[in-house]
Amino acid sequence: MPMKPNAAIEITAFRWVPEFAQGVVRDLRARWALEEAGLDYCVRLLGRERPPEYLKEQPFDQVPILNDGDVRLFESGAIVQYIGDKSEALLPRGGEAKYRAIGWTYAALNSVEPAVLNVVLIDVFYAEQEWAKLRRAGAVDFAKLKLKRVSDWLGDKTWLEGDRFTIGDLMMVTSLRFLRHTDLVSEFANLDAFVKRGEARPAFQRALEDQLATFREHEPKGEAA
C-alpha cells in the first residue's frame, strides 16, 4: 500500500545508509509485512545521529520501531508478529499453524541470523584484520550448518510449512538475504529458490523500492551522512 503521511501506523527508518546495508536494513521487514497485510503506513526518517529522546522508544538506538495508536513496539520480530496478528494473509488465526509460523520467526532470529551475521561482520567490517582471516573459515562452516538445517527442513516445499506464506517465511528470507554478498545460500538450490520466491512477491518489491528510493533521495553529496 502507498505510504500515507497521516496513516495510523508509523515506522522508523534511516534516511541513508552505506551501500553495503541498503536493501537489508531491518525496517524492510516491517515495510514488507505491512505491504503483505495491505495496511497503510508512514515512515519517520532518522539521521545518523538520533535525537536523545529516541532511546525512550528504542533502547538500542536502532530501527525500526512501530507506533500504532496506543501500541509502541521495537524489534523487527515483535513488529512483524504484531502486523501478522492484524492480517490472516501473514498469520493463521489459530491452532498449531499460527504458533509454528511464530516459531519460525524465532528460528530465523535466534538459530540462523547470528551465524549469518557473524560472516557478514567478518566480511564487511573486519576483512583486513588477521584474526578475521583466521576466523572466517570456521564462521562459514557454522553458517553452512545452519543453512543445511533449514534446507533439509524446507525440502521441496514452497514455504517452510507448506504452500502458505507466513511471517516465518518473511523473517527467514530477510535473514538469509544478509548473505547476498556470498554464494553460501546458492549452494543450497532449494534455499536459493526460496529466497528468490520471497523477493519476487509484489509486496516485497514495493517494500524494497520504498526503502531504496529513500536512500537515493538522501544520498550524501560530498558531505558526511
MOVEN-V783889 format. One record per residue. RES is the residue in one small letter. PHI is phi in whole degrees, -180 to 180 (none if undefined). Layout:
# MOVEN-V783889
res = {RES | RES}
phi = {PHI | PHI}
This chain:
# MOVEN-V783889
res = {m | p | m | k | p | n | a | a | i | e | i | t | a | f | r | w | v | p | e | f | a | q | g | v | v | r | d | l | r | a | r | w | a | l | e | e | a | g | l | d | y | c | v | r | l | l | g | r | e | r | p | p | e | y | l | k | e | q | p | f | d | q | v | p | i | l | n | d | g | d | v | r | l | f | e | s | g | a | i | v | q | y | i | g | d | k | s | e | a | l | l | p | r | g | g | e | a | k | y | r | a | i | g | w | t | y | a | a | l | n | s | v | e | p | a | v | l | n | v | v | l | i | d | v | f | y | a | e | q | e | w | a | k | l | r | r | a | g | a | v | d | f | a | k | l | k | l | k | r | v | s | d | w | l | g | d | k | t | w | l | e | g | d | r | f | t | i | g | d | l | m | m | v | t | s | l | r | f | l | r | h | t | d | l | v | s | e | f | a | n | l | d | a | f | v | k | r | g | e | a | r | p | a | f | q | r | a | l | e | d | q | l | a | t | f | r | e | h | e | p | k | g | e | a | a}
phi = {none | -63 | -76 | -112 | -55 | -101 | -63 | -67 | -92 | -122 | -122 | -105 | -154 | -81 | -69 | -159 | -140 | -60 | -57 | -62 | -98 | -67 | 93 | -131 | -58 | -69 | -62 | -58 | -63 | -66 | -59 | -63 | -61 | -64 | -66 | -62 | -80 | 71 | -104 | -69 | -153 | -126 | -123 | -99 | -89 | -123 | -86 | -62 | -98 | -82 | -63 | -56 | -69 | -63 | -65 | -76 | -100 | -135 | -58 | -104 | 64 | -116 | -124 | -96 | -118 | -125 | -118 | -143 | 64 | -85 | -96 | -125 | -132 | -126 | 81 | -62 | -64 | -65 | -65 | -65 | -64 | -61 | -64 | -59 | -64 | -89 | -145 | -68 | -63 | -112 | -145 | -54 | -82 | 179 | 76 | -61 | -59 | -62 | -77 | -71 | -62 | -64 | -58 | -70 | -66 | -67 | -62 | -61 | -78 | -106 | -96 | -111 | -62 | -58 | -67 | -63 | -70 | -61 | -66 | -61 | -61 | -63 | -72 | -92 | -106 | -130 | -57 | -89 | -86 | -62 | -62 | -69 | -62 | -74 | -84 | -61 | -58 | -67 | -65 | -66 | -61 | -68 | -63 | -63 | -61 | -66 | -62 | -63 | -61 | -67 | -61 | -63 | -67 | -62 | 55 | -103 | -74 | -72 | -127 | -60 | -114 | 127 | -94 | -103 | -77 | -137 | -60 | -64 | -67 | -59 | -68 | -68 | -59 | -68 | -68 | -68 | -66 | -62 | -92 | -63 | -82 | -122 | -108 | -64 | -68 | -67 | -68 | -114 | -57 | -72 | -69 | -60 | -67 | -60 | -64 | -64 | -63 | -63 | -66 | -81 | -66 | -55 | -64 | -64 | -60 | -66 | -63 | -63 | -64 | -63 | -65 | -67 | -62 | -63 | -66 | -64 | -65 | -110 | -61 | -61 | -111 | 76 | -123 | -67 | -70}
